[in-house]
Amino acid sequence: MKTSRTIIRTLFSLLLLTVAVVTVQAEPAVLSFVFSEPGVLVAASPLVTVFTNDIQESLYPSNEFYKASKDDSVWLDGRYVRLPQAGAAPSAERNRTTLPAQITKRNDDAEEYEVDEFTTDPILIQDTEEMQLSYAKRQSVLTDHVSTLNTTVADNFAQIWMPTLGTNMVRTSGSSTAATAPGATGNRRLITYADWVDAVNLLDRMDVPNGDRYACVPANIYAQMLKIDQFIDYQKRGLVDLIKKGLIGEILGVQIYKRSRLALYDNTGTPVKIEVGAAAATTDNEAVLLWHKNMVRRAEGAVKVYSDLDKPEYYGSVFSAKVNCGGRIARTDQRGVVAIIQAHV
């Protein structure tokens, strides 16, 4: 008789467990069970948290634009890039009358620039999390580390490639609209097709080659460009493959990337650029960056992921990541880079 009651209790416990598993699969739940006596399973205080298999990942801006540049990574040595630099080009003379011509020597040199070190804050993953969570938290955390580094590096290029010379700047000239820079107030002028013509004309006057011209446009200004008749949509031109590279359009031979944020400029006579993510003033302005691929430089080291596994004092493992990366405008006269900056009304 006692054996029969034990069998019945065991079967009833299995039934409860089956119902619990079905419930967990249907929706997130907090469940815990203990044995009050041999063969009997009853509910206890919450202990194990079971989530759905999917996790809402972090969002990051589009960062493809900075790959359209001169890659100096092969010259990267620790924190420095050392570049062979050609000396002065020879002079030319029309209808030379004096012979022998004067002989000169080209003195080549080496140029260098320093890159920055970007690191992420360490994140702890405890063993209990990996056992209890139904999604791969370690993979998610490592992906976040790499994506955060990539975004921070792209923000850096969106800052250092912006020109600082007034001769390399064009102000928007359209009708009045509300300011779009974060925290900015008042009104600014819309970007127009004429502004693009002026910017491209600057590149032409700098003798910048026609091919490999690019622009990165902040999302707010891109929304204004969608109202410009001359803005050409890639899909209508049958160039859908280029969209895979992050390019979203073309205007006047300039291929366009879109990004949520770029560096800002203040409203002085010769605008001063404000770092991406820095606190913006109410008078600051958004800007578009135009460049030629060979007129901006970048150097990227390999991303290194650090791990300290099975730390006894934390009952888990700690992860972080680092990369050395940097760049510059290729020429000191800033040829090949232009900014279209919002103008105040």
C-alpha positions as CSV (number, residue, x, y, z in Angstrom):
1,M,0.0,0.0,0.0
2,K,2.8,2.4,0.9
3,T,4.6,1.5,-2.3
4,S,1.4,2.4,-4.3
5,R,1.2,5.8,-2.6
6,T,4.8,6.4,-3.4
7,I,4.3,5.6,-7.1
8,I,1.2,7.8,-7.3
9,R,3.1,10.7,-5.7
10,T,6.0,10.2,-8.1
11,L,3.7,10.2,-11.1
12,F,2.0,13.3,-9.8
13,S,5.4,15.0,-9.4
14,L,6.3,14.2,-12.9
15,L,3.0,15.7,-14.1
16,L,3.8,18.9,-12.2
17,L,7.2,19.1,-13.8
18,T,5.8,18.6,-17.3
19,V,3.3,21.4,-16.8
20,A,6.2,23.6,-15.5
21,V,8.3,22.9,-18.5
22,V,5.5,23.8,-20.9
23,T,4.9,27.0,-19.0
24,V,8.5,28.0,-19.3
25,Q,8.5,27.4,-23.0
26,A,5.4,29.5,-23.4
27,E,6.6,32.6,-21.6
28,P,9.4,33.8,-19.3
29,A,8.9,32.6,-15.7
30,V,10.5,32.3,-12.4
31,L,10.4,28.7,-11.1
32,S,12.0,26.7,-8.4
33,F,11.2,23.2,-6.9
34,V,12.4,21.3,-3.9
35,F,11.6,17.8,-2.6
36,S,9.7,18.0,0.6
37,E,9.9,14.3,1.1
38,P,11.2,11.5,-1.1
39,G,9.5,11.4,-4.5
40,V,7.4,14.6,-3.9
41,L,8.2,17.8,-5.8
42,V,6.7,21.0,-4.5
43,A,7.1,24.7,-5.4
44,A,9.6,26.7,-3.4
45,S,11.0,30.2,-3.3
46,P,12.2,31.7,-6.6
47,L,15.7,30.6,-7.5
48,V,16.3,30.1,-11.2
49,T,15.3,32.7,-13.8
50,V,14.5,31.4,-17.2
51,F,14.4,33.8,-20.2
52,T,13.3,33.4,-23.8
53,N,16.1,32.4,-26.2
54,D,16.3,35.9,-27.7
55,I,17.8,39.0,-26.1
56,Q,17.4,42.6,-27.3
57,E,20.9,43.5,-28.3
58,S,22.4,47.0,-28.0
59,L,22.1,49.4,-31.0
60,Y,25.1,51.0,-32.7
61,P,25.5,53.7,-35.4
62,S,26.5,52.7,-39.0
63,N,30.3,52.7,-39.0
64,E,31.2,51.7,-42.5
65,F,32.2,55.1,-43.7
66,Y,35.7,55.3,-42.3
67,K,36.8,52.3,-44.4
68,A,36.8,54.6,-47.4
69,S,40.2,55.9,-46.7
70,K,43.9,55.3,-47.2
71,D,44.8,52.3,-45.0
72,D,48.1,52.7,-43.2
73,S,47.6,49.7,-41.0
74,V,50.7,47.9,-42.4
75,W,52.8,50.8,-41.1
76,L,51.4,50.7,-37.6
77,D,54.0,50.0,-35.0
78,G,52.5,50.0,-31.5
79,R,51.1,53.5,-31.0
80,Y,52.8,55.1,-34.1
81,V,52.4,55.0,-37.8
82,R,55.6,55.8,-39.7
83,L,55.1,56.6,-43.4
84,P,57.7,57.0,-46.1
85,Q,57.2,60.6,-47.5
86,A,58.3,61.6,-51.0
87,G,60.3,64.8,-51.3
88,A,59.5,67.8,-53.6
89,A,58.5,67.1,-57.2
90,P,60.8,68.4,-59.9
91,S,60.3,71.8,-61.6
92,A,59.5,72.1,-65.3
93,E,60.6,74.8,-67.7
94,R,59.2,75.8,-71.1
95,N,61.7,76.1,-74.0
96,R,64.8,75.7,-71.9
97,T,67.7,77.8,-73.1
98,T,70.4,77.0,-70.5
99,L,72.2,73.7,-70.6
100,P,73.1,71.7,-68.8
101,A,70.0,71.9,-66.7
102,Q,70.5,72.2,-63.0
103,I,70.6,68.9,-61.2
104,T,68.7,68.6,-57.9
105,K,68.2,65.7,-55.6
106,R,64.9,64.6,-54.1
107,N,65.2,64.3,-50.4
108,D,62.7,61.7,-49.2
109,D,61.7,61.6,-45.5
110,A,59.6,59.7,-43.1
111,E,56.4,61.1,-41.5
112,E,54.7,59.7,-38.5
113,Y,51.5,60.2,-36.5
114,E,50.3,58.7,-33.2
115,V,47.2,56.6,-32.9
116,D,44.9,56.3,-29.9
117,E,44.3,53.3,-27.6
118,F,40.6,52.4,-27.1
119,T,39.6,50.1,-24.3
120,T,36.3,48.9,-23.0
121,D,35.3,48.7,-19.3
122,P,35.6,45.1,-18.0
123,I,32.4,43.1,-17.6
124,L,31.9,40.3,-15.1
125,I,29.9,37.2,-16.1
126,Q,29.2,35.0,-13.1
127,D,29.0,31.2,-13.5
128,T,25.5,31.2,-12.2
129,E,24.4,33.5,-15.0
130,E,25.7,31.2,-17.7
131,M,24.0,28.2,-16.1
132,Q,20.7,29.9,-15.5
133,L,20.2,32.0,-18.6
134,S,18.8,30.4,-21.8
135,Y,20.7,32.8,-24.1
136,A,24.5,32.9,-24.7
137,K,25.4,35.8,-22.5
138,R,29.1,35.5,-23.0
139,Q,28.8,35.7,-26.7
140,S,26.4,38.7,-26.3
141,V,28.9,40.5,-24.0
142,L,31.9,39.9,-26.3
143,T,29.9,41.2,-29.3
144,D,29.1,44.3,-27.3
145,H,32.8,44.9,-26.5
146,V,33.7,44.7,-30.2
147,S,30.8,46.8,-31.4
148,T,31.5,49.4,-28.8
149,L,35.1,49.7,-29.9
150,N,34.1,49.9,-33.5
151,T,31.6,52.7,-32.8
152,T,34.1,54.6,-30.6
153,V,36.7,54.4,-33.3
154,A,34.2,55.6,-36.0
155,D,33.3,58.5,-33.7
156,N,37.0,59.4,-33.6
157,F,37.2,59.5,-37.4
158,A,34.0,61.5,-37.6
159,Q,35.9,64.0,-35.5
160,I,39.5,64.1,-36.7
161,W,38.7,64.1,-40.5
162,M,36.5,67.2,-40.2
163,P,38.4,70.3,-41.6
164,T,39.4,73.2,-39.4
165,L,40.3,75.7,-42.2
166,G,37.7,78.2,-43.1
167,T,38.6,77.8,-46.8
168,N,37.4,74.2,-46.6
169,M,33.9,75.1,-45.3
170,V,30.5,75.7,-47.0
171,R,27.5,77.1,-45.1
172,T,24.0,75.9,-45.9
173,S,21.8,78.4,-47.7
174,G,18.3,77.0,-47.8
175,S,15.1,78.2,-46.1
176,S,14.7,78.3,-42.3
177,T,14.1,75.1,-40.3
178,A,14.4,74.2,-36.6
179,A,17.9,73.4,-35.3
180,T,18.8,69.7,-35.4
181,A,22.0,69.4,-33.4
182,P,21.4,67.8,-29.9
183,G,20.6,70.6,-27.5
184,A,20.7,73.3,-30.1
185,T,18.0,76.0,-30.3
186,G,16.8,78.5,-32.8
187,N,16.7,78.0,-36.6
188,R,19.2,76.9,-39.2
189,R,19.2,76.9,-43.0
190,L,18.3,73.7,-44.9
191,I,20.9,72.1,-47.0
192,T,20.4,72.6,-50.8
193,Y,21.7,71.3,-54.1
194,A,23.6,74.5,-54.5
195,D,25.5,73.8,-51.3
196,W,26.6,70.5,-52.7
197,V,27.7,72.2,-55.9
198,D,29.8,74.6,-53.9
199,A,31.4,71.8,-51.8
200,V,32.2,69.7,-54.9
201,N,33.6,72.9,-56.6
202,L,35.9,73.3,-53.7
203,L,37.2,69.7,-54.2
204,D,37.6,70.5,-58.0
205,R,39.6,73.6,-57.2
206,M,41.9,71.5,-54.9
207,D,42.7,69.3,-57.9
208,V,41.1,66.3,-56.1
209,P,40.5,63.4,-58.5
210,N,36.9,62.7,-59.5
211,G,36.7,59.1,-58.5
212,D,36.5,57.8,-54.9
213,R,34.8,60.9,-53.5
214,Y,32.6,60.2,-50.5
215,A,30.4,62.0,-48.0
216,C,29.0,61.1,-44.6
217,V,25.7,62.8,-43.7
218,P,24.1,62.9,-40.2
219,A,20.6,61.5,-40.2
220,N,18.9,64.9,-39.7
221,I,20.5,66.4,-42.7
222,Y,19.9,63.3,-44.8
223,A,16.2,63.7,-44.1
224,Q,16.5,67.2,-45.6
225,M,18.3,65.8,-48.6
226,L,15.4,63.5,-49.4
227,K,13.5,66.6,-50.5
228,I,16.2,67.6,-53.0
229,D,15.1,66.6,-56.5
230,Q,18.6,66.0,-57.8
231,F,19.4,63.5,-55.0
232,I,19.7,60.2,-56.8
233,D,18.5,57.0,-55.2
234,Y,20.8,54.0,-55.7
235,Q,18.0,51.5,-56.2
236,K,16.5,53.5,-59.1
237,R,19.9,53.5,-60.8
238,G,20.3,49.7,-60.4
239,L,23.3,50.1,-58.0
240,V,21.7,48.0,-55.3
241,D,25.0,46.1,-54.6
242,L,26.6,49.3,-53.3
243,I,24.0,49.5,-50.6
244,K,25.7,46.4,-49.1
245,K,28.7,48.6,-48.4
246,G,26.6,51.0,-46.4
247,L,26.3,53.6,-49.3
248,I,22.8,55.0,-49.5
249,G,23.0,57.5,-52.4
250,E,25.0,59.7,-54.7
251,I,25.0,63.3,-55.7
252,L,27.4,65.1,-58.1
253,G,29.6,62.0,-58.2
254,V,29.9,61.9,-54.4
255,Q,28.9,58.6,-52.9
256,I,27.1,59.0,-49.6
257,Y,27.1,57.3,-46.2
258,K,24.5,58.0,-43.6
259,R,25.3,58.0,-39.8
260,S,23.3,59.0,-36.8
261,R,26.0,61.4,-35.6
262,L,29.1,63.3,-36.7
263,A,31.2,66.1,-35.1
264,L,29.5,69.4,-34.6
265,Y,30.7,72.9,-35.2
266,D,30.2,76.0,-33.1
267,N,29.0,79.3,-34.6
268,T,32.2,81.4,-34.7
269,G,33.5,83.1,-37.8
270,T,35.7,80.1,-38.6
271,P,33.7,77.3,-36.9
272,V,35.5,75.2,-34.4
273,K,34.6,71.5,-34.4
274,I,33.1,69.9,-31.3
275,E,33.9,66.3,-30.5
276,V,31.3,63.6,-31.2
277,G,29.3,63.0,-28.0
278,A,30.6,66.1,-26.3
279,A,28.1,68.4,-24.6
280,A,26.7,70.7,-27.3
281,A,25.9,74.4,-26.9
282,T,22.6,75.8,-28.0
283,T,24.3,77.6,-30.9
284,D,26.1,74.5,-32.3
285,N,25.5,73.1,-35.8
286,E,25.5,69.8,-37.6
287,A,27.7,69.3,-40.6
288,V,28.3,67.0,-43.6
289,L,31.8,65.7,-44.2
290,L,33.1,65.3,-47.8
291,W,36.5,63.7,-48.6
292,H,38.5,61.8,-51.2
293,K,39.6,58.3,-50.3
294,N,43.3,59.1,-50.6
295,M,43.1,62.4,-48.7
296,V,42.3,60.9,-45.3
297,R,44.3,58.2,-43.5
298,R,43.6,55.5,-41.0
299,A,45.5,52.8,-39.2
300,E,43.9,49.9,-37.3
301,G,45.4,47.3,-35.1
302,A,43.8,44.0,-34.3
303,V,41.1,44.0,-31.6
304,K,42.4,42.1,-28.5
305,V,39.9,40.6,-26.1
306,Y,41.1,40.1,-22.6
307,S,39.7,37.4,-20.3
308,D,40.4,36.5,-16.7
309,L,38.6,33.2,-16.3
310,D,37.2,31.6,-13.2
311,K,38.2,34.3,-10.7
312,P,37.4,32.8,-7.2
313,E,36.6,36.1,-5.6
314,Y,34.0,36.9,-8.3
315,Y,32.7,33.4,-9.0
316,G,32.9,34.0,-12.7
317,S,35.0,35.5,-15.5
318,V,35.9,39.1,-16.5
319,F,36.2,40.3,-20.1
320,S,37.3,43.5,-21.8
321,A,38.8,44.5,-25.1
322,K,41.4,46.9,-26.6
323,V,42.4,48.3,-30.0
324,N,45.0,50.8,-31.2
325,C,43.5,52.9,-34.0
326,G,43.8,56.4,-35.4
327,G,44.2,58.5,-38.4
328,R,44.5,62.1,-39.8
329,I,43.8,64.3,-42.7
330,A,46.5,63.3,-45.2
331,R,47.8,66.8,-46.0
332,T,48.6,69.7,-43.7
333,D,46.8,72.1,-46.2
334,Q,43.7,69.8,-45.7
335,R,43.2,69.4,-49.5
336,G,40.6,66.8,-50.2
337,V,38.3,67.4,-47.2
338,V,35.3,69.8,-47.1
339,A,32.5,70.4,-44.5
340,I,29.0,71.7,-45.2
341,I,28.0,73.4,-42.0
342,Q,24.5,74.5,-41.0
343,A,24.1,78.3,-41.0
344,H,22.1,80.3,-38.5
345,V,19.0,82.1,-39.8
